[in-house]
């Protein structure tokens, strides 16, 4: 089943919030006009806090981003990339990454891409479009849910958002 872009994005946010709630964390989805933060996550004591930006796609493992992701460099911000499968009986898949690692990869990767040429041998034109493709990241850069929970647990009060 193919969802429209808006419903797909909303579903992705709720899937992520549900996964975090299942693991014992408070996951508050922000208002739709909150730029750059989709979910605020806290432990039950409220002394550990992170923010999450959710990006959702359907039936593919690549996500389109804008160049502003290159400036998303908070240690307390994470991106969760959600893939909703076409088969409604299958569960979504997730790719989780810290914003600092993502920003660096996207910045360097885009500049390397610009150094190349098109299929016709012409110089590539710059654009604001970027792409997250997990195959270009090391395994230790992509987090599991348990890794994310461990990172939340190690945040000290001085590192709060």
N, C-alpha and C positions, 0 to 999 in steps of 0.2 A: 504494500500500500504506500503510495507516494503522498506525503504531506506537503502543503504549501510551505514556503520559507518561514513565515511567521509562526505557524504551528510547530514546525520542526524545531525552531529555536526555543520556543517555550517548553516543548517536551524535553529537549536536551537539558535545560536548566532544572526542571523537576526531577529528571533521572539523576542528575548529579546531587541535588539536594537530598533525594531519597537515599542514595548510597552513603552520604555523610551522616544522615540521621540514623541509618541502620547501624552505623559504627559508634553511635553514642555522642554525636556532636550536634550543636545547634546550627542549622543552616538556614539563614534568612535570605530569601530572594529579594533583590532590590527592585525598585520601581523601574519600569521599562525605559525611562529616560535617564537612568544613571549610567553615564558614559564610563566604560572601562571596568566596572565592577558589577557582576551579575549576582554573586552570592557572597555574603559575609559569613564566615565560619568561626565558631567559638567553642571552646570546651564548656562544660556545664558550670564551672566556676567563673567563667568570663575573663580569665586572666591570660588566655592564649587566643590569639585572633589572627586570621589570615583572610585574604580576599581571593576570589576566583572569578576569572573571565571564562565563560563557556562559549565554545564554537561548535556548531552542530552541522553535520552533513548527513546525507542519506545514501547508502549503498556505495560509498567510496571512502578511501583512507587518505584523502588529501583535502586540505581545508584552505580556502582563500582568505587572506588577511590584507590589511592595509599597511602602508609603510609606518604608520604611527606605532605599530607593535615594536619597532626598533628602539623606541624610547620607553618601553614598559620595563623598567629595571628595578623593581622593588623586590627585596628578599622575601617579603611576606605576601607576594602575589603569585598566583599559579594560574595556568591555563589548563582547562580540561577540554579536550577535543572529543566529541561524542559522534559516533557513527551509528545511526539508526538503520537497521537492516530492513529490506523490503518485506520480508516475512514477519508478520506481526507476532508470531509465536517465538521468534528469536529475540534474545536480549541484546541491548546496545553494547558496543565495545567502546573503550575509553583509552585515550592517551593523555597522560598527565605530565606537565613539565613546569619548572620554575620559570617565571617571566624573565629573569636575568639570562638564563641559558638560552631561552627562545629568542630573545632580542639579539643576543650576540650571533647566534646561528643565522638568523634572518638577515641581519646587517651584512655579515661576511658573505653569506651565500648569494645574496642579491648582487653584491659588487663583483663577485666571481662570475656570475651569470652575465652581467653587463660586459665583461671582458671578452666573452665569446661572440660568435656571429650567428646570424639566422641560417636557415637551411640553404638560402641563396647566397651565403657568404657575406651578407651585408652586416654593418654594425647594428647592434641591438639598440632600440630606443628605450630610455628609462620610462618607468611608469610608477604609480603609487601601489600597484598590485604586488602582493607577496604571497607565498604559499608555504604552508606547513605540510611536509611530507615526512612521516616518522622514519622512513627508510634511511634518511640522511643523518640520523641521530644515533649516538652510541646507546647501547642498552642501559648503561648506568645514568644516562641523562634523562631517560623516560622513567617516570615513577609509577609504582603500583599504588593501589588504595592504601595498603599498609605503609608504604614509604611516605605517602602524604600525611597519614595520621602520625607517624613518627616525627615528621618535620613540625607538625602543629604542636606536638607534645614538648618539643625542645625549644620552642620560641619562649624567650623570657619576656618579662614585662617591659624591659627596655627596648625590645624589638617590636612592640605592638604597632599597628598601623597608625 
